[in-house]
Amino acid sequence: MLFRLILGISITSLLLTILLIFGDSPSFRNTPVQHARVQLFTVFGKLSNFYNYIDKRTDGKFIQYFGWLVPIGYVIVLTICFQQFWVKTKPMIDIGQINMSYILLSMALTYGSTILCALSDPGTVTIKSIKSYPYLPNQLIFFRDNKCNTCQVSKPARSKHCSVCGHCYLLYDHHCVWVNNCIGWKNYKWFFLFLVANINMLVYGGILCYQALSSHLTQLTQLWRVITKTTDANKVTGIFLILCSIFSPVVVLFTGLHLRYIYLGVTTNELDKWGEVEYLVDLGSLYKVSPSIGNETFVEKARDSTGAIVYISLKDERILISEATVSGYTLTPVNSVVDDLVNDYDRGFWNNFKDRVLI
């Protein structure tokens, strides 16, 4: 019964994770996969509204405190799995001194990266932290003189306010539920180490579990019978093998996704902003203006309340150019995000990687 329950939870978790991460890709647009993802987010939205209601009743602390259940639960499950591996699976394998050292190192790396990722400062926006912060507004997706309405502090380029943590963070990437912490300028390296540590644990653990079970096999088709019909140690080891086989590809794909973001010179948070820019380009509404108006070098074509064509600010939708003043500017349409726009934050994969992971 326990075996089937764990298997069912694992498969369900895998399907939900794949649906959330990849269900909105262009190849799934207007398909049942995308509709299922929308419904899932609708459910999450209702749960979020419920949590927000309780959060208001607890002075804004409930969601943050409630979020610690996930990393604490993760560490507890991890500890139980390690203990069961040590008691049930390890005696089935002829482990030498080198492999034993690597097992202990893998366990320590998984615990250490989780703790570092959960407890480290993502890079809170302060006067002191901004002084060493290298990113300037590009006047396309980030603008000068932006102010956080909640924190009442100036928001540098690439920063964002997290409603769960209640702070603005530099080079904000996302809020990670697995560690109940935001991922930003100062702790992205620990998040990346967390991903690598989990890949190592799952892949290496899966190999060891298969080695432990392979001594009972004469052919691969006997694997299910060995797991379900033999000893308790084989059942535990089989569960570990199934879990490793299910979650290692997911973590590898998720890590690959972040490597792609590093290659593109964007954060997870900035994808939505670039998506809005791409939407304006597709509509034919984004123009480069010369000379620039203040610090703004791009404008959006729109119509005012009378129906006249105007050009508005991307920052706050103020009318910057009217019909009466348009002759004083050169407006060049942006036809392609790739060909006509430059991502000022993309310095090439290796430099992006150093800036994000090796700082």
Secondary structure, DSSP 8 states (H G I E B T S, - for coil): -HHHHHHHHHHHHHHHHHHHHHTTSGGGTTSHHHHHHHHHHHHHHHHHHHHHHHHHHTTT-HHHHHTTHHHHHHHHHHHHHHHHIIIIIGGGS---HHHHHHHHHHHHHHHHHHHHHHHS---B--HHHHHT------SSSS-TT-B-TTT-SB--TT-EEETTTTEEETT--EEETTTTEEE-TTTHHHHHHHHHHHHHHHHHHHHHHHHHHHTT-SSGGGHHHHHHHS-HHHHHHHHHHHHHHHHHHHHHHHHHHHHHHHHHT--HHHHHHHHHHHHHHHHT-EEEEEEEETTEEEEEEEE-TTS-EEEEETTT--EEE-TTTGGGSEEEE---HHHH---TT---HHHHHHHHH--
